[in-house]
Amino acid sequence: MKYPYGNCQHCGERLYAHVDGGYQCHNCHQRYPEDELDGATA
Ligand SMILES: [Zn+2]
C-alpha cells in the first residue's frame, strides 16, 4: 500500500527529513527510509 509522501502512516502527522536520510515523524518518531517512501519517482 502506498501512502502520501510527507505524512506519517501511523498518526498522519507530517514527516520531516532526517539527518541520516529518509524521514521521521516528530509526533510518534516513526522512521521512514527514503527508498521506502519514494518508489515511483526518480
Ligand atoms: Zn507519526
mmCIF file of the protein (N, C-alpha, C, O) and its ligand, coordinates in Angstrom:
data_MODEL
# 
_entry.id   MODEL 
# 
loop_
_entity.id 
_entity.type 
_entity.pdbx_number_of_molecules 
1 polymer     1 
2 non-polymer 1 
# 
_entity_poly.entity_id                      1 
_entity_poly.type                           'polypeptide(L)' 
_entity_poly.nstd_linkage                   no 
_entity_poly.nstd_monomer                   no 
_entity_poly.pdbx_seq_one_letter_code       MKYPYGNCQHCGERLYAHVDGGYQCHNCHQRYPEDELDGATA 
_entity_poly.pdbx_seq_one_letter_code_can   MKYPYGNCQHCGERLYAHVDGGYQCHNCHQRYPEDELDGATA 
_entity_poly.pdbx_strand_id                 A 
# 
loop_
_entity_poly_seq.entity_id 
_entity_poly_seq.num 
_entity_poly_seq.mon_id 
_entity_poly_seq.hetero 
1 1  MET n 
1 2  LYS n 
1 3  TYR n 
1 4  PRO n 
1 5  TYR n 
1 6  GLY n 
1 7  ASN n 
1 8  CYS n 
1 9  GLN n 
1 10 HIS n 
1 11 CYS n 
1 12 GLY n 
1 13 GLU n 
1 14 ARG n 
1 15 LEU n 
1 16 TYR n 
1 17 ALA n 
1 18 HIS n 
1 19 VAL n 
1 20 ASP n 
1 21 GLY n 
1 22 GLY n 
1 23 TYR n 
1 24 GLN n 
1 25 CYS n 
1 26 HIS n 
1 27 ASN n 
1 28 CYS n 
1 29 HIS n 
1 30 GLN n 
1 31 ARG n 
1 32 TYR n 
1 33 PRO n 
1 34 GLU n 
1 35 ASP n 
1 36 GLU n 
1 37 LEU n 
1 38 ASP n 
1 39 GLY n 
1 40 ALA n 
1 41 THR n 
1 42 ALA n 
# 
loop_
_struct_asym.id 
_struct_asym.entity_id 
A 1 
B 2 
# 
loop_
_chem_comp.id 
_chem_comp.type 
_chem_comp.mon_nstd_flag 
ALA 'L-peptide linking' y 
ARG 'L-peptide linking' y 
ASN 'L-peptide linking' y 
ASP 'L-peptide linking' y 
CYS 'L-peptide linking' y 
GLN 'L-peptide linking' y 
GLU 'L-peptide linking' y 
GLY 'peptide linking'   y 
HIS 'L-peptide linking' y 
LEU 'L-peptide linking' y 
LYS 'L-peptide linking' y 
MET 'L-peptide linking' y 
PRO 'L-peptide linking' y 
THR 'L-peptide linking' y 
TYR 'L-peptide linking' y 
VAL 'L-peptide linking' y 
ZN  non-polymer         . 
# 
_pdbx_entity_nonpoly.entity_id   2 
_pdbx_entity_nonpoly.name        ? 
_pdbx_entity_nonpoly.comp_id     ZN 
# 
_pdbx_nonpoly_scheme.asym_id         B 
_pdbx_nonpoly_scheme.entity_id       2 
_pdbx_nonpoly_scheme.mon_id          ZN 
_pdbx_nonpoly_scheme.ndb_seq_num     1 
_pdbx_nonpoly_scheme.pdb_seq_num     101 
_pdbx_nonpoly_scheme.auth_seq_num    101 
_pdbx_nonpoly_scheme.pdb_mon_id      ZN 
_pdbx_nonpoly_scheme.auth_mon_id     ZN 
_pdbx_nonpoly_scheme.pdb_strand_id   A 
_pdbx_nonpoly_scheme.pdb_ins_code    . 
# 
loop_
_atom_site.group_PDB 
_atom_site.id 
_atom_site.type_symbol 
_atom_site.label_atom_id 
_atom_site.label_alt_id 
_atom_site.label_comp_id 
_atom_site.label_asym_id 
_atom_site.label_entity_id 
_atom_site.label_seq_id 
_atom_site.pdbx_PDB_ins_code 
_atom_site.Cartn_x 
_atom_site.Cartn_y 
_atom_site.Cartn_z 
_atom_site.occupancy 
_atom_site.B_iso_or_equiv 
_atom_site.pdbx_formal_charge 
_atom_site.auth_seq_id 
_atom_site.auth_comp_id 
_atom_site.auth_asym_id 
_atom_site.auth_atom_id 
_atom_site.pdbx_PDB_model_num 
ATOM   1   N  N  . MET A 1 1  ? 0.840  -1.195 0.000   1.00 0.00 ? 1   MET A N  1 
ATOM   2   C  CA . MET A 1 1  ? 0.000  0.000  0.000   1.00 0.00 ? 1   MET A CA 1 
ATOM   3   C  C  . MET A 1 1  ? 0.874  1.243  0.000   1.00 0.00 ? 1   MET A C  1 
ATOM   4   O  O  . MET A 1 1  ? 1.800  1.385  0.799   1.00 0.00 ? 1   MET A O  1 
ATOM   5   N  N  . LYS A 1 2  ? 0.554  2.123  -0.908  1.00 0.00 ? 2   LYS A N  1 
ATOM   6   C  CA . LYS A 1 2  ? 1.310  3.375  -0.950  1.00 0.00 ? 2   LYS A CA 1 
ATOM   7   C  C  . LYS A 1 2  ? 0.621  4.422  -0.088  1.00 0.00 ? 2   LYS A C  1 
ATOM   8   O  O  . LYS A 1 2  ? -0.601 4.448  0.054   1.00 0.00 ? 2   LYS A O  1 
ATOM   9   N  N  . TYR A 1 3  ? 1.448  5.272  0.474   1.00 0.00 ? 3   TYR A N  1 
ATOM   10  C  CA . TYR A 1 3  ? 0.878  6.345  1.287   1.00 0.00 ? 3   TYR A CA 1 
ATOM   11  C  C  . TYR A 1 3  ? 1.497  7.661  0.855   1.00 0.00 ? 3   TYR A C  1 
ATOM   12  O  O  . TYR A 1 3  ? 2.602  7.688  0.314   1.00 0.00 ? 3   TYR A O  1 
ATOM   13  N  N  . PRO A 1 4  ? 0.793  8.735  1.091   1.00 0.00 ? 4   PRO A N  1 
ATOM   14  C  CA . PRO A 1 4  ? 1.255  10.034 0.597   1.00 0.00 ? 4   PRO A CA 1 
ATOM   15  C  C  . PRO A 1 4  ? 2.599  10.425 1.192   1.00 0.00 ? 4   PRO A C  1 
ATOM   16  O  O  . PRO A 1 4  ? 2.824  10.346 2.400   1.00 0.00 ? 4   PRO A O  1 
ATOM   17  N  N  . TYR A 1 5  ? 3.451  10.834 0.326   1.00 0.00 ? 5   TYR A N  1 
ATOM   18  C  CA . TYR A 1 5  ? 4.747  11.364 0.730   1.00 0.00 ? 5   TYR A CA 1 
ATOM   19  C  C  . TYR A 1 5  ? 4.560  12.555 1.667   1.00 0.00 ? 5   TYR A C  1 
ATOM   20  O  O  . TYR A 1 5  ? 3.905  13.537 1.317   1.00 0.00 ? 5   TYR A O  1 
ATOM   21  N  N  . GLY A 1 6  ? 5.125  12.458 2.824   1.00 0.00 ? 6   GLY A N  1 
ATOM   22  C  CA . GLY A 1 6  ? 5.062  13.598 3.727   1.00 0.00 ? 6   GLY A CA 1 
ATOM   23  C  C  . GLY A 1 6  ? 4.076  13.435 4.862   1.00 0.00 ? 6   GLY A C  1 
ATOM   24  O  O  . GLY A 1 6  ? 3.877  14.363 5.646   1.00 0.00 ? 6   GLY A O  1 
ATOM   25  N  N  . ASN A 1 7  ? 3.441  12.245 4.965   1.00 0.00 ? 7   ASN A N  1 
ATOM   26  C  CA . ASN A 1 7  ? 2.521  12.040 6.074   1.00 0.00 ? 7   ASN A CA 1 
ATOM   27  C  C  . ASN A 1 7  ? 2.791  10.705 6.757   1.00 0.00 ? 7   ASN A C  1 
ATOM   28  O  O  . ASN A 1 7  ? 2.993  9.684  6.100   1.00 0.00 ? 7   ASN A O  1 
ATOM   29  N  N  . CYS A 1 8  ? 2.790  10.730 8.070   1.00 0.00 ? 8   CYS A N  1 
ATOM   30  C  CA . CYS A 1 8  ? 3.046  9.535  8.858   1.00 0.00 ? 8   CYS A CA 1 
ATOM   31  C  C  . CYS A 1 8  ? 1.936  8.515  8.652   1.00 0.00 ? 8   CYS A C  1 
ATOM   32  O  O  . CYS A 1 8  ? 0.750  8.845  8.647   1.00 0.00 ? 8   CYS A O  1 
ATOM   33  N  N  . GLN A 1 9  ? 2.357  7.271  8.481   1.00 0.00 ? 9   GLN A N  1 
ATOM   34  C  CA . GLN A 1 9  ? 1.413  6.195  8.254   1.00 0.00 ? 9   GLN A CA 1 
ATOM   35  C  C  . GLN A 1 9  ? 0.652  5.860  9.540   1.00 0.00 ? 9   GLN A C  1 
ATOM   36  O  O  . GLN A 1 9  ? -0.438 5.290  9.493   1.00 0.00 ? 9   GLN A O  1 
ATOM   37  N  N  . HIS A 1 10 ? 1.224  6.213  10.664  1.00 0.00 ? 10  HIS A N  1 
ATOM   38  C  CA . HIS A 1 10 ? 0.642  5.844  11.949  1.00 0.00 ? 10  HIS A CA 1 
ATOM   39  C  C  . HIS A 1 10 ? -0.299 6.906  12.494  1.00 0.00 ? 10  HIS A C  1 
ATOM   40  O  O  . HIS A 1 10 ? -1.400 6.594  12.947  1.00 0.00 ? 10  HIS A O  1 
ATOM   41  N  N  . CYS A 1 11 ? 0.126  8.141  12.451  1.00 0.00 ? 11  CYS A N  1 
ATOM   42  C  CA . CYS A 1 11 ? -0.649 9.189  13.114  1.00 0.00 ? 11  CYS A CA 1 
ATOM   43  C  C  . CYS A 1 11 ? -1.065 10.304 12.160  1.00 0.00 ? 11  CYS A C  1 
ATOM   44  O  O  . CYS A 1 11 ? -1.871 11.160 12.523  1.00 0.00 ? 11  CYS A O  1 
ATOM   45  N  N  . GLY A 1 12 ? -0.527 10.300 10.957  1.00 0.00 ? 12  GLY A N  1 
ATOM   46  C  CA . GLY A 1 12 ? -0.951 11.277 9.964   1.00 0.00 ? 12  GLY A CA 1 
ATOM   47  C  C  . GLY A 1 12 ? -0.227 12.614 10.055  1.00 0.00 ? 12  GLY A C  1 
ATOM   48  O  O  . GLY A 1 12 ? -0.481 13.518 9.260   1.00 0.00 ? 12  GLY A O  1 
ATOM   49  N  N  . GLU A 1 13 ? 0.663  12.736 11.014  1.00 0.00 ? 13  GLU A N  1 
ATOM   50  C  CA . GLU A 1 13 ? 1.458  13.945 11.105  1.00 0.00 ? 13  GLU A CA 1 
ATOM   51  C  C  . GLU A 1 13 ? 2.401  14.071 9.919   1.00 0.00 ? 13  GLU A C  1 
ATOM   52  O  O  . GLU A 1 13 ? 2.712  13.074 9.269   1.00 0.00 ? 13  GLU A O  1 
ATOM   53  N  N  . ARG A 1 14 ? 2.848  15.254 9.637   1.00 0.00 ? 14  ARG A N  1 
ATOM   54  C  CA . ARG A 1 14 ? 3.762  15.404 8.517   1.00 0.00 ? 14  ARG A CA 1 
ATOM   55  C  C  . ARG A 1 14 ? 5.132  14.871 8.886   1.00 0.00 ? 14  ARG A C  1 
ATOM   56  O  O  . ARG A 1 14 ? 5.540  14.888 10.048  1.00 0.00 ? 14  ARG A O  1 
ATOM   57  N  N  . LEU A 1 15 ? 5.835  14.394 7.858   1.00 0.00 ? 15  LEU A N  1 
ATOM   58  C  CA . LEU A 1 15 ? 7.170  13.864 8.058   1.00 0.00 ? 15  LEU A CA 1 
ATOM   59  C  C  . LEU A 1 15 ? 8.210  14.934 7.787   1.00 0.00 ? 15  LEU A C  1 
ATOM   60  O  O  . LEU A 1 15 ? 8.008  15.850 6.989   1.00 0.00 ? 15  LEU A O  1 
ATOM   61  N  N  . TYR A 1 16 ? 9.320  14.786 8.473   1.00 0.00 ? 16  TYR A N  1 
ATOM   62  C  CA . TYR A 1 16 ? 10.440 15.699 8.308   1.00 0.00 ? 16  TYR A CA 1 
ATOM   63  C  C  . TYR A 1 16 ? 11.662 14.925 7.841   1.00 0.00 ? 16  TYR A C  1 
ATOM   64  O  O  . TYR A 1 16 ? 11.875 13.780 8.239   1.00 0.00 ? 16  TYR A O  1 
ATOM   65  N  N  . ALA A 1 17 ? 12.453 15.555 7.004   1.00 0.00 ? 17  ALA A N  1 
ATOM   66  C  CA . ALA A 1 17 ? 13.682 14.927 6.541   1.00 0.00 ? 17  ALA A CA 1 
ATOM   67  C  C  . ALA A 1 17 ? 14.589 14.651 7.736   1.00 0.00 ? 17  ALA A C  1 
ATOM   68  O  O  . ALA A 1 17 ? 14.781 15.500 8.607   1.00 0.00 ? 17  ALA A O  1 
ATOM   69  N  N  . HIS A 1 18 ? 15.135 13.451 7.748   1.00 0.00 ? 18  HIS A N  1 
ATOM   70  C  CA . HIS A 1 18 ? 16.023 13.052 8.835   1.00 0.00 ? 18  HIS A CA 1 
ATOM   71  C  C  . HIS A 1 18 ? 17.481 13.252 8.416   1.00 0.00 ? 18  HIS A C  1 
ATOM   72  O  O  . HIS A 1 18 ? 17.824 13.098 7.244   1.00 0.00 ? 18  HIS A O  1 
ATOM   73  N  N  . VAL A 1 19 ? 18.316 13.589 9.367   1.00 0.00 ? 19  VAL A N  1 
ATOM   74  C  CA . VAL A 1 19 ? 19.719 13.859 9.087   1.00 0.00 ? 19  VAL A CA 1 
ATOM   75  C  C  . VAL A 1 19 ? 20.445 12.651 8.502   1.00 0.00 ? 19  VAL A C  1 
ATOM   76  O  O  . VAL A 1 19 ? 21.386 12.806 7.725   1.00 0.00 ? 19  VAL A O  1 
ATOM   77  N  N  . ASP A 1 20 ? 20.013 11.460 8.871   1.00 0.00 ? 20  ASP A N  1 
ATOM   78  C  CA . ASP A 1 20 ? 20.629 10.230 8.373   1.00 0.00 ? 20  ASP A CA 1 
ATOM   79  C  C  . ASP A 1 20 ? 20.017 9.754  7.060   1.00 0.00 ? 20  ASP A C  1 
ATOM   80  O  O  . ASP A 1 20 ? 20.404 8.717  6.520   1.00 0.00 ? 20  ASP A O  1 
ATOM   81  N  N  . GLY A 1 21 ? 19.075 10.512 6.563   1.00 0.00 ? 21  GLY A N  1 
ATOM   82  C  CA . GLY A 1 21 ? 18.386 10.117 5.334   1.00 0.00 ? 21  GLY A CA 1 
ATOM   83  C  C  . GLY A 1 21 ? 16.999 9.612  5.649   1.00 0.00 ? 21  GLY A C  1 
ATOM   84  O  O  . GLY A 1 21 ? 16.720 9.175  6.765   1.00 0.00 ? 21  GLY A O  1 
ATOM   85  N  N  . GLY A 1 22 ? 16.142 9.675  4.669   1.00 0.00 ? 22  GLY A N  1 
ATOM   86  C  CA . GLY A 1 22 ? 14.768 9.272  4.891   1.00 0.00 ? 22  GLY A CA 1 
ATOM   87  C  C  . GLY A 1 22 ? 14.014 10.354 5.654   1.00 0.00 ? 22  GLY A C  1 
ATOM   88  O  O  . GLY A 1 22 ? 14.370 11.532 5.623   1.00 0.00 ? 22  GLY A O  1 
ATOM   89  N  N  . TYR A 1 23 ? 12.977 9.922  6.328   1.00 0.00 ? 23  TYR A N  1 
ATOM   90  C  CA . TYR A 1 23 ? 12.109 10.872 7.007   1.00 0.00 ? 23  TYR A CA 1 
ATOM   91  C  C  . TYR A 1 23 ? 11.708 10.330 8.360   1.00 0.00 ? 23  TYR A C  1 
ATOM   92  O  O  . TYR A 1 23 ? 11.778 9.128  8.616   1.00 0.00 ? 23  TYR A O  1 
ATOM   93  N  N  . GLN A 1 24 ? 11.280 11.251 9.231   1.00 0.00 ? 24  GLN A N  1 
ATOM   94  C  CA . GLN A 1 24 ? 10.822 10.839 10.546  1.00 0.00 ? 24  GLN A CA 1 
ATOM   95  C  C  . GLN A 1 24 ? 9.626  11.664 10.964  1.00 0.00 ? 24  GLN A C  1 
ATOM   96  O  O  . GLN A 1 24 ? 9.551  12.864 10.700  1.00 0.00 ? 24  GLN A O  1 
ATOM   97  N  N  . CYS A 1 25 ? 8.695  10.999 11.620  1.00 0.00 ? 25  CYS A N  1 
ATOM   98  C  CA . CYS A 1 25 ? 7.545  11.679 12.205  1.00 0.00 ? 25  CYS A CA 1 
ATOM   99  C  C  . CYS A 1 25 ? 7.948  12.242 13.558  1.00 0.00 ? 25  CYS A C  1 
ATOM   100 O  O  . CYS A 1 25 ? 8.496  11.524 14.395  1.00 0.00 ? 25  CYS A O  1 
ATOM   101 N  N  . HIS A 1 26 ? 7.681  13.509 13.772  1.00 0.00 ? 26  HIS A N  1 
ATOM   102 C  CA . HIS A 1 26 ? 8.052  14.137 15.037  1.00 0.00 ? 26  HIS A CA 1 
ATOM   103 C  C  . HIS A 1 26 ? 7.024  13.880 16.122  1.00 0.00 ? 26  HIS A C  1 
ATOM   104 O  O  . HIS A 1 26 ? 7.249  14.205 17.288  1.00 0.00 ? 26  HIS A O  1 
ATOM   105 N  N  . ASN A 1 27 ? 5.918  13.309 15.746  1.00 0.00 ? 27  ASN A N  1 
ATOM   106 C  CA . ASN A 1 27 ? 4.865  13.031 16.725  1.00 0.00 ? 27  ASN A CA 1 
ATOM   107 C  C  . ASN A 1 27 ? 5.063  11.672 17.386  1.00 0.00 ? 27  ASN A C  1 
ATOM   108 O  O  . ASN A 1 27 ? 5.054  11.568 18.612  1.00 0.00 ? 27  ASN A O  1 
ATOM   109 N  N  . CYS A 1 28 ? 5.241  10.628 16.573  1.00 0.00 ? 28  CYS A N  1 
ATOM   110 C  CA . CYS A 1 28 ? 5.371  9.276  17.118  1.00 0.00 ? 28  CYS A CA 1 
ATOM   111 C  C  . CYS A 1 28 ? 6.754  8.690  16.863  1.00 0.00 ? 28  CYS A C  1 
ATOM   112 O  O  . CYS A 1 28 ? 7.036  7.558  17.258  1.00 0.00 ? 28  CYS A O  1 
ATOM   113 N  N  . HIS A 1 29 ? 7.622  9.467  16.197  1.00 0.00 ? 29  HIS A N  1 
ATOM   114 C  CA . HIS A 1 29 ? 9.011  9.101  15.977  1.00 0.00 ? 29  HIS A CA 1 
ATOM   115 C  C  . HIS A 1 29 ? 9.197  7.908  15.053  1.00 0.00 ? 29  HIS A C  1 
ATOM   116 O  O  . HIS A 1 29 ? 10.257 7.282  15.056  1.00 0.00 ? 29  HIS A O  1 
ATOM   117 N  N  . GLN A 1 30 ? 8.194  7.591  14.274  1.00 0.00 ? 30  GLN A N  1 
ATOM   118 C  CA . GLN A 1 30 ? 8.332  6.531  13.280  1.00 0.00 ? 30  GLN A CA 1 
ATOM   119 C  C  . GLN A 1 30 ? 9.291  6.990  12.193  1.00 0.00 ? 30  GLN A C  1 
ATOM   120 O  O  . GLN A 1 30 ? 9.187  8.107  11.686  1.00 0.00 ? 30  GLN A O  1 
ATOM   121 N  N  . ARG A 1 31 ? 10.225 6.115  11.843  1.00 0.00 ? 31  ARG A N  1 
ATOM   122 C  CA . ARG A 1 31 ? 11.184 6.427  10.784  1.00 0.00 ? 31  ARG A CA 1 
ATOM   123 C  C  . ARG A 1 31 ? 10.705 5.842  9.464   1.00 0.00 ? 31  ARG A C  1 
ATOM   124 O  O  . ARG A 1 31 ? 10.123 4.757  9.423   1.00 0.00 ? 31  ARG A O  1 
ATOM   125 N  N  . TYR A 1 32 ? 10.960 6.582  8.382   1.00 0.00 ? 32  TYR A N  1 
ATOM   126 C  CA . TYR A 1 32 ? 10.620 6.114  7.049   1.00 0.00 ? 32  TYR A CA 1 
ATOM   127 C  C  . TYR A 1 32 ? 11.831 6.260  6.144   1.00 0.00 ? 32  TYR A C  1 
ATOM   128 O  O  . TYR A 1 32 ? 12.209 7.379  5.797   1.00 0.00 ? 32  TYR A O  1 
ATOM   129 N  N  . PRO A 1 33 ? 12.447 5.145  5.753   1.00 0.00 ? 33  PRO A N  1 
ATOM   130 C  CA . PRO A 1 33 ? 13.555 5.208  4.810   1.00 0.00 ? 33  PRO A CA 1 
ATOM   131 C  C  . PRO A 1 33 ? 13.096 5.833  3.501   1.00 0.00 ? 33  PRO A C  1 
ATOM   132 O  O  . PRO A 1 33 ? 11.971 5.617  3.050   1.00 0.00 ? 33  PRO A O  1 
ATOM   133 N  N  . GLU A 1 34 ? 13.974 6.599  2.911   1.00 0.00 ? 34  GLU A N  1 
ATOM   134 C  CA . GLU A 1 34 ? 13.612 7.342  1.714   1.00 0.00 ? 34  GLU A CA 1 
ATOM   135 C  C  . GLU A 1 34 ? 13.223 6.417  0.565   1.00 0.00 ? 34  GLU A C  1 
ATOM   136 O  O  . GLU A 1 34 ? 12.305 6.724  -0.195  1.00 0.00 ? 34  GLU A O  1 
ATOM   137 N  N  . ASP A 1 35 ? 13.913 5.291  0.436   1.00 0.00 ? 35  ASP A N  1 
ATOM   138 C  CA . ASP A 1 35 ? 13.613 4.362  -0.654  1.00 0.00 ? 35  ASP A CA 1 
ATOM   139 C  C  . ASP A 1 35 ? 12.277 3.652  -0.428  1.00 0.00 ? 35  ASP A C  1 
ATOM   140 O  O  . ASP A 1 35 ? 11.665 3.136  -1.363  1.00 0.00 ? 35  ASP A O  1 
ATOM   141 N  N  . GLU A 1 36 ? 11.845 3.638  0.820   1.00 0.00 ? 36  GLU A N  1 
ATOM   142 C  CA . GLU A 1 36 ? 10.562 3.019  1.122   1.00 0.00 ? 36  GLU A CA 1 
ATOM   143 C  C  . GLU A 1 36 ? 9.415  3.958  0.761   1.00 0.00 ? 36  GLU A C  1 
ATOM   144 O  O  . GLU A 1 36 ? 8.348  3.527  0.322   1.00 0.00 ? 36  GLU A O  1 
ATOM   145 N  N  . LEU A 1 37 ? 9.660  5.236  0.956   1.00 0.00 ? 37  LEU A N  1 
ATOM   146 C  CA . LEU A 1 37 ? 8.646  6.228  0.626   1.00 0.00 ? 37  LEU A CA 1 
ATOM   147 C  C  . LEU A 1 37 ? 8.577  6.495  -0.863  1.00 0.00 ? 37  LEU A C  1 
ATOM   148 O  O  . LEU A 1 37 ? 7.502  6.639  -1.446  1.00 0.00 ? 37  LEU A O  1 
ATOM   149 N  N  . ASP A 1 38 ? 9.745  6.556  -1.456  1.00 0.00 ? 38  ASP A N  1 
ATOM   150 C  CA . ASP A 1 38 ? 9.823  7.059  -2.812  1.00 0.00 ? 38  ASP A CA 1 
ATOM   151 C  C  . ASP A 1 38 ? 10.149 5.933  -3.771  1.00 0.00 ? 38  ASP A C  1 
ATOM   152 O  O  . ASP A 1 38 ? 11.310 5.736  -4.128  1.00 0.00 ? 38  ASP A O  1 
ATOM   153 N  N  . GLY A 1 39 ? 9.144  5.198  -4.188  1.00 0.00 ? 39  GLY A N  1 
ATOM   154 C  CA . GLY A 1 39 ? 9.376  4.064  -5.060  1.00 0.00 ? 39  GLY A CA 1 
ATOM   155 C  C  . GLY A 1 39 ? 9.087  4.357  -6.517  1.00 0.00 ? 39  GLY A C  1 
ATOM   156 O  O  . GLY A 1 39 ? 9.502  3.598  -7.393  1.00 0.00 ? 39  GLY A O  1 
ATOM   157 N  N  . ALA A 1 40 ? 8.390  5.433  -6.790  1.00 0.00 ? 40  ALA A N  1 
ATOM   158 C  CA . ALA A 1 40 ? 7.899  5.690  -8.140  1.00 0.00 ? 40  ALA A CA 1 
ATOM   159 C  C  . ALA A 1 40 ? 8.709  6.747  -8.864  1.00 0.00 ? 40  ALA A C  1 
ATOM   160 O  O  . ALA A 1 40 ? 8.953  6.632  -10.066 1.00 0.00 ? 40  ALA A O  1 
ATOM   161 N  N  . THR A 1 41 ? 9.120  7.756  -8.157  1.00 0.00 ? 41  THR A N  1 
ATOM   162 C  CA . THR A 1 41 ? 9.802  8.874  -8.803  1.00 0.00 ? 41  THR A CA 1 
ATOM   163 C  C  . THR A 1 41 ? 11.308 8.724  -8.723  1.00 0.00 ? 41  THR A C  1 
ATOM   164 O  O  . THR A 1 41 ? 11.831 8.210  -7.734  1.00 0.00 ? 41  THR A O  1 
ATOM   165 N  N  . ALA A 1 42 ? 11.989 9.154  -9.724  1.00 0.00 ? 42  ALA A N  1 
ATOM   166 C  CA . ALA A 1 42 ? 13.447 9.127  -9.756  1.00 0.00 ? 42  ALA A CA 1 
ATOM   167 C  C  . ALA A 1 42 ? 13.938 10.517 -9.478  1.00 0.00 ? 42  ALA A C  1 
ATOM   168 O  O  . ALA A 1 42 ? 15.146 10.751 -9.452  1.00 0.00 ? 42  ALA A O  1 
HETATM 169 ZN ZN . ZN  B 2 .  ? 3.549  9.610  13.395  1.00 0.00 2 101 ZN  A ZN 1 
# 
